[in-house]
């Protein structure tokens, strides 16, 4: 019996009680109105609910008396061992061993699907994250946003959302010309131009460009710059994409900013975006400049989309066109994951949503991630002034790095200890969880050698206190996934997995899957193998949501 079926059972006994106490009133109760919690003290049962306290005032009843009436009716439900009232009206519920233990087979049968839920069904989401300029390698900040963004995408998809993960490639504007000029200067053996990009990676790009176009320096100056810029850009973008794939981060879309500026003989997407905002009455001219009146929607000031001394649109104009593009592609909800230095974007993006005709409170979400530091990390030899993602992966490893970055809320500053993360001890959280998973496979291998299989399943035999605790945690997994998706907080998955690993290790120390010595194989051994494999499945499913591998041997 899982929380959903328990909620349905509670609702079934609650409805006649409500009708008897208040026949003149109409109560539209649903299973979603019934909330359960896991008691901190397992002596209090498997589940607790405050439904009696919640309904007492509406029914004109004493919470404890109402709770007792509900508990008496619930205790007669098949699969419920007992229901008792505690405190001001809490109802503590204990399931019988067979009802609780049946979950082990349910999980194994569900496999990779266990934990998936439908709480986000109907939501069409565009999740944008990382979106670093293609003018250099990804650094430590991008690494955190990559881990968090990809994990958020995974839990949202596991909860039924129709989601696309997107990388906005800032490949238009002055920074691209500076990038191209820096590569060209290196190719010519000249110093980095003022405001340009330094670092060994620029020299490496220059050599790659020369190898691809040996005639580069024979071209006219304008063609030299354009060729160096385009070839270096393409190569740098490929490096970024390779770094992300190595980090187990997949993007469905790489959206080029240039497509917003392209006219193709007519109006550009930016032109059309400004016209659409103007049609809604949000564009005005002042001092020869063109503005969007974003203060109407809570921005601290109106935003310029084209300055009086220029025919070139501002970055905000491109932001507007990009936002509208997301809506045009069918994504009602837009999530932006931005770095710590982008707090100023929150109000302007929400105001932009309002100007576009969306609801700023519902249709756009801006998550700000905080900085991360790594103890003892050295600056990149290639870039010179940053810590590169690739260097971190080589040093710490994808699994340890991803798990650690997803283990904390996005809005908390984070300092990582690489030496701790490289240890193969229980003090290292990622090792602790992965080792628990590997142990489930080791137990399964030993079971085969001992003649234990899953041909028998007697869930009533799973009555040890550590089995009750382990089954209770396994029941929680779908709810944890749904909660992580709702709050955009994948760290809840990591903390759950650590708790589950601890409960599994305690169960392993107390309950044998294989018989001792010459003892015969009994139904309890095969049944425990189901529980062992169910735990391994949940650990594996949870690690997948964090983009972390689940090794079978360690």
C-alpha positions as CSV (number, residue, x, y, z in Angstrom):
1,X,0.0,0.0,0.0
2,X,1.5,3.3,-1.1
3,X,0.5,6.9,-0.1
4,X,-1.9,7.2,-3.0
5,X,-3.8,4.0,-2.2
6,X,-3.7,4.9,1.5
7,X,-5.2,8.3,0.6
8,X,-7.9,6.6,-1.4
9,X,-8.7,4.3,1.5
10,X,-8.8,7.2,4.0
11,X,-11.1,9.1,1.7
12,X,-13.4,6.2,1.4
13,X,-13.9,6.0,5.2
14,X,-13.9,9.8,5.6
15,X,-16.7,10.6,3.2
16,X,-19.5,8.8,5.1
17,X,-18.2,10.4,8.4
18,X,-18.4,13.8,6.9
19,X,-21.8,13.2,5.4
20,X,-23.1,11.9,8.7
21,X,-21.8,14.9,10.7
22,X,-22.8,17.6,8.2
23,X,-25.4,16.2,5.8
24,X,-26.5,19.7,4.9
25,X,-23.1,20.7,3.5
26,X,-21.3,19.7,0.3
27,X,-17.7,18.7,0.8
28,X,-15.7,18.2,-2.3
29,X,-12.9,16.1,-0.9
30,X,-10.3,14.5,-3.1
31,X,-7.3,12.2,-2.5
32,X,-5.0,15.2,-3.1
33,X,-6.5,16.9,0.0
34,X,-5.2,14.1,2.2
35,X,-1.5,14.7,3.2
36,X,0.7,12.1,4.8
37,X,4.0,12.4,6.6
38,X,6.5,9.9,7.7
39,X,6.8,10.0,11.6
40,X,10.3,10.8,12.7
41,X,9.9,8.2,15.4
42,X,9.0,4.9,13.6
43,X,7.5,3.6,16.8
44,X,4.6,5.9,16.0
45,X,3.8,4.0,12.8
46,X,4.4,4.2,9.1
47,X,2.4,7.3,8.2
48,X,0.7,10.2,10.0
49,X,-2.0,12.6,8.8
50,X,-3.5,15.7,10.2
51,X,-6.8,15.4,8.3
52,X,-8.9,15.3,11.5
53,X,-7.4,18.6,12.7
54,X,-7.8,20.0,9.2
55,X,-11.6,19.2,9.0
56,X,-12.6,19.6,12.7
57,X,-13.6,23.3,12.5
58,X,-15.6,22.9,9.4
59,X,-17.4,19.9,10.9
60,X,-17.9,21.6,14.3
61,X,-16.1,18.7,15.9
62,X,-13.4,18.1,18.5
63,X,-10.2,17.2,16.6
64,X,-9.4,14.2,18.8
65,X,-12.9,12.9,18.8
66,X,-13.1,13.2,15.0
67,X,-9.6,11.6,14.7
68,X,-10.7,8.7,16.8
69,X,-13.8,8.1,14.6
70,X,-11.6,8.2,11.5
71,X,-9.0,5.9,13.1
72,X,-11.6,3.3,14.1
73,X,-12.9,3.2,10.6
74,X,-9.5,3.1,9.0
75,X,-8.3,0.3,11.2
76,X,-10.8,-2.0,9.5
77,X,-9.3,-1.3,6.1
78,X,-7.4,-4.3,4.6
79,X,-3.7,-3.7,4.8
80,X,-3.9,-1.3,7.8
81,X,-2.6,-3.0,11.0
82,X,-3.6,-0.1,13.3
83,X,-4.6,3.5,13.4
84,X,-4.2,5.6,16.6
85,X,-4.9,9.2,17.6
86,X,-2.0,11.1,19.1
87,X,-1.6,14.7,20.4
88,X,-4.2,17.2,19.4
89,X,-5.6,15.0,16.7
90,X,-2.9,13.4,14.5
91,X,-3.7,9.9,13.2
92,X,-0.7,7.5,13.2
93,X,-1.2,4.6,10.8
94,X,0.7,1.4,10.8
95,X,0.4,-0.9,7.7
96,X,0.6,-4.7,8.1
97,X,3.7,-6.3,6.9
98,X,2.1,-7.9,3.8
99,X,0.7,-4.5,2.6
100,X,4.0,-2.7,3.2
101,X,6.2,-5.4,1.8
102,X,4.2,-5.7,-1.5
103,X,5.9,-2.5,-2.5
104,X,9.2,-4.4,-3.2
105,X,7.7,-6.4,-6.1
106,X,5.9,-3.3,-7.4
107,X,9.2,-1.4,-7.6
108,X,11.1,-4.3,-9.3
109,X,8.2,-4.8,-11.8
110,X,8.1,-1.0,-12.6
111,X,11.9,-0.8,-13.1
112,X,13.1,2.5,-14.5
113,X,9.6,3.9,-14.4
114,X,9.3,3.8,-10.6
115,X,9.4,7.3,-9.3
116,X,7.9,8.8,-12.4
117,X,4.7,10.7,-11.7
118,X,2.2,12.9,-13.5
119,X,2.3,16.0,-11.4
120,X,3.8,18.1,-14.2
121,X,1.6,16.7,-17.0
122,X,0.2,19.5,-19.2
123,X,3.1,21.8,-18.6
124,X,5.1,22.8,-21.7
125,X,8.4,24.2,-20.4
126,X,11.5,25.8,-22.1
127,X,14.4,25.5,-19.7
128,X,17.4,27.6,-20.6
129,X,20.7,27.3,-18.7
130,X,24.4,27.7,-19.1
131,X,24.2,29.8,-22.3
132,X,27.8,30.9,-22.1
133,X,29.3,33.1,-24.8
134,X,31.0,30.9,-27.4
135,X,34.2,33.0,-27.0
136,X,36.0,30.7,-24.6
137,X,35.9,27.4,-22.6
138,X,33.2,26.7,-20.0
139,X,34.3,27.6,-16.5
140,X,33.5,26.6,-12.9
141,X,30.3,28.8,-12.8
142,X,29.0,27.2,-15.9
143,X,29.7,23.8,-14.4
144,X,27.3,24.4,-11.5
145,X,24.6,25.7,-13.8
146,X,25.1,22.7,-16.1
147,X,24.7,20.2,-13.3
148,X,21.7,22.0,-11.7
149,X,19.9,22.7,-15.0
150,X,20.3,19.2,-16.4
151,X,19.0,17.7,-13.1
152,X,16.1,20.1,-13.0
153,X,15.2,19.0,-16.6
154,X,15.4,15.4,-15.6
155,X,13.1,15.6,-12.6
156,X,10.6,17.8,-14.5
157,X,10.5,15.2,-17.4
158,X,10.2,12.4,-14.8
159,X,7.1,14.2,-13.5
160,X,5.5,14.4,-16.9
161,X,6.5,17.8,-18.2
162,X,6.8,18.4,-21.9
163,X,10.2,20.1,-21.6
164,X,13.0,21.2,-23.9
165,X,16.4,22.1,-22.6
166,X,17.9,25.0,-24.4
167,X,21.3,26.7,-24.8
168,X,21.2,30.3,-26.0
169,X,24.3,30.9,-28.1
170,X,25.3,34.5,-27.9
171,X,27.0,34.5,-31.3
172,X,26.1,38.1,-32.4
173,X,27.4,41.5,-31.4
174,X,30.7,43.2,-30.5
175,X,32.0,40.3,-28.3
176,X,32.2,38.1,-31.4
177,X,34.2,40.6,-33.3
178,X,36.6,41.0,-30.4
179,X,36.9,37.2,-30.2
180,X,37.6,37.1,-34.0
181,X,40.2,39.9,-33.7
182,X,41.9,38.1,-30.8
183,X,42.3,34.9,-32.8
184,X,43.4,36.8,-35.9
185,X,46.0,38.8,-33.9
186,X,47.4,35.5,-32.5
187,X,47.5,34.0,-36.0
188,X,49.6,37.0,-37.1
189,X,51.9,36.8,-34.0
190,X,50.5,40.1,-32.7
191,X,49.6,41.1,-29.2
192,X,46.0,40.7,-28.0
193,X,44.0,43.7,-29.1
194,X,42.6,46.0,-26.4
195,X,39.5,44.5,-24.9
196,X,40.2,41.2,-26.6
197,X,40.5,37.7,-25.2
198,X,43.8,36.5,-23.9
199,X,44.9,32.9,-23.1
200,X,46.5,29.9,-24.6
201,X,43.2,28.7,-26.0
202,X,43.1,31.7,-28.3
203,X,46.6,30.7,-29.6
204,X,45.3,27.1,-30.1
205,X,42.3,28.3,-32.0
206,X,44.5,30.5,-34.2
207,X,46.7,27.5,-35.1
208,X,43.6,25.4,-35.9
209,X,42.2,28.2,-38.1
210,X,45.5,28.5,-39.9
211,X,45.5,24.8,-40.5
212,X,42.0,24.9,-41.9
213,X,42.7,28.0,-44.0
214,X,46.4,28.3,-44.8
215,X,45.6,31.3,-47.0
216,X,44.0,33.2,-44.2
217,X,46.7,36.0,-44.1
218,X,46.5,36.4,-47.8
219,X,42.9,37.6,-47.7
220,X,41.9,41.2,-47.5
221,X,41.6,42.6,-43.9
222,X,37.8,42.3,-43.7
223,X,37.8,38.7,-45.0
224,X,40.6,37.8,-42.6
225,X,38.6,39.0,-39.6
226,X,35.4,37.3,-40.8
227,X,37.1,34.0,-41.6
228,X,39.1,33.9,-38.3
229,X,35.9,34.7,-36.3
230,X,33.7,32.1,-38.0
231,X,36.1,29.2,-38.0
232,X,37.2,29.9,-34.4
233,X,33.6,30.3,-33.3
234,X,32.6,27.0,-34.9
235,X,35.5,25.2,-33.2
236,X,34.9,26.8,-29.8
237,X,31.2,25.9,-29.9
238,X,32.1,22.3,-30.7
239,X,34.4,22.3,-27.7
240,X,31.7,23.6,-25.4
241,X,29.3,21.0,-26.7
242,X,31.9,18.2,-26.2
243,X,32.5,19.5,-22.6
244,X,28.8,19.3,-21.8
245,X,28.4,15.8,-23.3
246,X,31.4,14.7,-21.2
247,X,29.6,16.1,-18.2
248,X,26.5,14.1,-19.1
249,X,24.6,17.2,-19.9
250,X,22.4,17.1,-23.0
251,X,20.7,20.0,-24.7
252,X,17.8,19.5,-27.0
253,X,18.3,22.9,-28.7
254,X,21.3,25.2,-29.3
255,X,19.6,28.5,-30.3
256,X,21.7,30.9,-32.3
257,X,21.2,34.6,-31.5
258,X,22.1,35.4,-35.1
259,X,18.8,33.9,-36.3
260,X,17.1,36.8,-34.5
261,X,19.0,39.4,-36.4
262,X,18.8,37.7,-39.8
263,X,16.5,39.6,-42.2
264,X,16.6,37.3,-45.2
265,X,15.2,40.1,-47.4
266,X,12.5,41.1,-45.0
267,X,12.1,42.0,-41.3
268,X,14.2,40.3,-38.7
269,X,12.7,38.4,-35.7
270,X,13.7,41.4,-33.6
271,X,11.9,43.8,-35.9
272,X,8.8,41.6,-35.7
273,X,9.1,41.4,-31.9
274,X,9.2,45.2,-31.5
275,X,6.2,45.5,-33.8
276,X,4.3,42.9,-31.7
277,X,5.1,44.8,-28.5
278,X,4.1,48.1,-30.1
279,X,0.8,46.6,-31.2
280,X,0.0,45.9,-27.6
281,X,0.8,49.5,-26.7
282,X,4.1,49.0,-24.8
283,X,6.5,50.7,-27.2
284,X,7.2,54.4,-27.3
285,X,9.8,56.9,-28.6
286,X,11.5,59.5,-26.5
287,X,14.6,61.6,-27.4
288,X,14.9,59.8,-30.7
289,X,15.3,56.4,-29.0
290,X,12.8,53.5,-29.0
291,X,11.7,52.2,-25.6
292,X,9.6,49.4,-24.1
293,X,7.5,50.6,-21.2
294,X,8.5,47.7,-18.8
295,X,7.8,49.8,-15.7
296,X,4.1,48.9,-16.3
297,X,5.0,45.4,-15.3
298,X,7.2,46.1,-12.2
299,X,10.6,46.9,-13.8
300,X,12.6,49.6,-12.1
301,X,13.0,51.5,-15.4
302,X,11.8,51.4,-19.0
303,X,14.2,49.6,-21.4
304,X,15.8,51.0,-24.6
305,X,15.5,48.7,-27.6
306,X,17.2,51.1,-30.0
307,X,19.3,54.1,-29.1
308,X,18.8,57.5,-30.7
309,X,22.3,57.5,-32.2
310,X,22.1,53.9,-33.7
311,X,20.2,51.7,-36.0
312,X,21.4,48.7,-34.1
313,X,19.0,47.1,-31.6
314,X,20.1,46.7,-27.9
315,X,20.6,43.3,-26.2
316,X,17.1,43.8,-24.6
317,X,15.6,43.9,-28.1
318,X,17.2,40.5,-28.8
319,X,16.0,39.3,-25.4
320,X,12.4,40.3,-26.3
321,X,12.6,38.5,-29.7
322,X,14.1,35.4,-28.0
323,X,11.3,35.3,-25.4
324,X,8.6,35.6,-28.0
325,X,10.3,32.9,-30.0
326,X,9.9,30.5,-27.1
327,X,6.2,31.3,-26.9
328,X,5.9,30.8,-30.7
329,X,7.5,27.4,-30.4
330,X,4.7,26.4,-28.0
331,X,6.3,26.7,-24.6
332,X,3.9,28.4,-22.2
333,X,6.3,28.3,-19.3
334,X,9.9,29.6,-19.5
335,X,12.5,28.9,-16.9
336,X,15.8,30.8,-17.0
337,X,18.7,29.6,-14.8
338,X,21.1,32.5,-14.5
339,X,24.4,33.2,-12.7
340,X,24.9,35.1,-9.5
341,X,25.8,38.3,-11.4
342,X,22.4,38.4,-13.2
343,X,20.1,39.5,-10.4
344,X,19.2,42.6,-12.4
345,X,17.7,40.4,-15.1
346,X,14.9,39.1,-12.9
347,X,12.6,42.2,-13.0
348,X,13.3,43.0,-16.7
349,X,12.6,39.4,-17.8
350,X,9.4,39.3,-15.9
351,X,8.4,42.7,-17.2
352,X,9.2,41.5,-20.7
353,X,6.8,38.6,-20.1
354,X,4.1,41.0,-19.1
355,X,4.7,43.2,-22.1
356,X,4.4,40.1,-24.3
357,X,1.0,39.4,-22.9
358,X,2.0,36.6,-20.6
359,X,1.5,36.3,-16.8
360,X,4.8,37.3,-15.2
361,X,3.8,35.3,-12.1
362,X,3.1,32.1,-13.9
363,X,4.7,32.0,-17.3
364,X,8.3,32.9,-16.5
365,X,10.6,31.8,-13.8
366,X,14.1,33.1,-13.2
367,X,16.4,31.0,-10.9
368,X,19.6,32.7,-9.7
369,X,22.5,30.4,-8.9
370,X,25.2,31.3,-6.4
371,X,28.9,31.1,-6.8
372,X,30.9,27.9,-6.3
373,X,34.6,27.6,-5.3
374,X,36.9,24.6,-5.3
375,X,39.5,24.4,-2.6
376,X,43.0,24.2,-4.1
377,X,41.8,24.6,-7.7
378,X,44.3,26.2,-10.1
379,X,43.4,28.6,-12.9
380,X,43.3,27.1,-16.4
381,X,46.6,27.0,-18.2
382,X,44.8,27.5,-21.4
383,X,42.5,30.4,-20.4
384,X,44.7,31.9,-17.8
385,X,42.0,33.6,-15.6
386,X,39.3,30.9,-15.1
387,X,38.9,27.4,-13.7
388,X,37.8,25.3,-16.7
389,X,35.0,22.7,-16.6
390,X,37.2,20.1,-18.4
391,X,40.0,20.5,-15.8
392,X,37.5,20.0,-13.0
393,X,36.1,16.9,-14.7
394,X,39.6,15.5,-15.1
395,X,40.5,16.2,-11.5
396,X,37.3,15.3,-9.6
397,X,35.4,13.2,-12.0
398,X,32.0,13.6,-13.6
399,X,30.0,11.7,-11.0
400,X,31.5,13.3,-7.9
401,X,31.3,16.7,-9.5
402,X,27.7,16.4,-10.7
403,X,26.5,14.9,-7.5
404,X,28.1,17.5,-5.3
405,X,26.9,20.4,-7.4
406,X,23.3,19.0,-7.4
407,X,23.4,18.3,-3.6
408,X,22.9,21.9,-2.6
409,X,20.2,24.5,-3.4
410,X,21.0,26.7,-6.3
411,X,20.8,29.9,-4.2
412,X,23.5,28.7,-1.6
413,X,27.2,29.6,-2.1
414,X,29.2,26.4,-2.3
415,X,32.8,25.4,-1.6
416,X,33.9,22.0,-2.8
417,X,36.7,19.9,-1.3
418,X,38.1,17.8,-4.2
419,X,40.2,15.6,-1.9
420,X,37.1,14.7,0.0
421,X,35.2,14.0,-3.2
422,X,38.0,11.7,-4.4
423,X,37.9,9.5,-1.3
424,X,36.4,6.0,-1.4
425,X,34.9,6.3,2.1
426,X,31.5,6.8,3.6
427,X,32.4,10.4,4.4
428,X,32.1,11.0,0.6
429,X,28.4,11.3,-0.1
430,X,28.5,10.2,-3.7
431,X,30.7,7.2,-2.9
432,X,28.3,6.3,0.0
433,X,25.3,6.2,-2.4
434,X,27.0,4.5,-5.3
435,X,28.5,1.9,-2.9
436,X,25.0,1.1,-1.6
437,X,23.9,0.5,-5.2
438,X,27.0,-1.6,-6.0
439,X,26.3,-3.6,-2.8
440,X,22.7,-4.5,-4.0
441,X,24.3,-6.0,-7.1
442,X,26.8,-7.9,-5.0
443,X,24.1,-9.3,-2.8
444,X,22.1,-10.3,-5.9
445,X,25.2,-12.1,-7.4
446,X,25.8,-13.9,-4.1
447,X,22.2,-14.9,-4.0
448,X,22.4,-16.6,-7.4
449,X,25.5,-18.5,-6.2
450,X,23.6,-19.6,-3.1
451,X,20.5,-20.8,-5.0
452,X,18.3,-17.8,-4.0
453,X,16.1,-16.3,-6.6
454,X,12.9,-14.3,-6.9
455,X,10.6,-17.3,-7.6
456,X,8.9,-16.8,-4.2
457,X,7.5,-13.6,-2.8
458,X,5.9,-13.6,0.7
459,X,5.7,-9.9,1.6
460,X,4.3,-10.7,5.1
461,X,7.8,-12.0,6.0
462,X,9.4,-8.6,5.7
463,X,8.6,-7.7,9.3
464,X,12.0,-6.8,10.7
465,X,12.2,-3.2,11.9
466,X,14.9,-2.4,9.4
467,X,12.7,-3.8,6.6
468,X,9.8,-1.6,7.7
469,X,12.0,1.5,7.7
470,X,13.5,0.6,4.3
471,X,10.1,0.0,2.7
472,X,8.9,3.2,4.2
473,X,11.7,5.1,2.5
474,X,11.2,3.4,-0.8
475,X,7.5,4.4,-0.8
476,X,8.6,8.0,-0.5
477,X,10.6,8.1,-3.8
478,X,7.8,9.2,-6.2
479,X,6.7,11.9,-3.8
480,X,10.3,13.2,-3.5
481,X,10.7,13.3,-7.2
482,X,7.4,15.2,-7.6
483,X,8.4,17.6,-4.9
484,X,11.9,18.2,-6.4
485,X,10.2,19.0,-9.7
486,X,7.7,21.3,-8.2
487,X,10.3,23.3,-6.3
488,X,13.1,23.0,-9.0
489,X,15.3,21.5,-6.2
490,X,17.2,18.4,-7.3
491,X,19.2,18.5,-4.1
492,X,16.2,16.8,-2.5
493,X,16.9,13.7,-4.6
494,X,20.5,13.6,-3.4
495,X,19.6,13.9,0.3
496,X,16.9,11.3,-0.1
497,X,19.4,8.9,-1.7
498,X,21.8,9.3,1.2
499,X,19.1,8.5,3.7
500,X,18.0,5.5,1.6
501,X,21.6,4.2,1.4
502,X,21.9,4.5,5.2
503,X,18.7,2.5,5.7
504,X,19.9,-0.1,3.2
505,X,23.2,-0.6,4.9
506,X,21.5,-1.1,8.3
507,X,19.1,-3.6,6.8
508,X,22.1,-5.4,5.2
509,X,23.7,-5.7,8.6
510,X,20.5,-7.2,10.1
511,X,18.8,-9.3,7.5
512,X,20.4,-12.0,5.4
513,X,19.4,-12.6,1.8
514,X,21.5,-15.8,1.6
515,X,21.2,-18.6,4.2
516,X,24.1,-19.3,6.6
517,X,26.3,-22.3,6.0
518,X,24.2,-25.4,5.3
519,X,20.8,-23.8,6.2
520,X,18.2,-24.4,3.6
521,X,16.9,-21.7,1.2
522,X,13.6,-20.4,2.6
523,X,10.9,-18.1,1.3
524,X,12.2,-15.3,3.4
525,X,15.5,-15.3,1.5
526,X,13.8,-15.0,-1.9
527,X,11.5,-12.3,-0.5
528,X,14.4,-10.3,0.8
529,X,16.1,-10.5,-2.6
530,X,13.0,-8.7,-4.0
531,X,13.6,-6.0,-1.4
532,X,17.3,-5.8,-2.1
533,X,16.7,-5.5,-5.8
534,X,13.9,-2.9,-5.3
535,X,16.4,-0.8,-3.3
536,X,19.0,-1.0,-6.0
537,X,16.4,0.1,-8.6
538,X,15.4,3.2,-6.6
539,X,19.1,4.1,-6.0
540,X,19.7,3.7,-9.7
541,X,16.7,5.7,-10.7
542,X,17.6,8.5,-8.3
543,X,21.2,8.7,-9.4
544,X,20.0,8.9,-13.0
545,X,17.9,12.0,-12.2
546,X,21.2,13.6,-11.0
547,X,23.1,12.5,-14.1
548,X,25.3,10.3,-12.0
549,X,26.2,6.7,-12.9
550,X,25.2,3.7,-10.8
551,X,28.1,1.3,-10.9
552,X,27.5,-2.4,-10.3
553,X,30.9,-3.0,-8.8
554,X,33.1,-0.8,-6.7
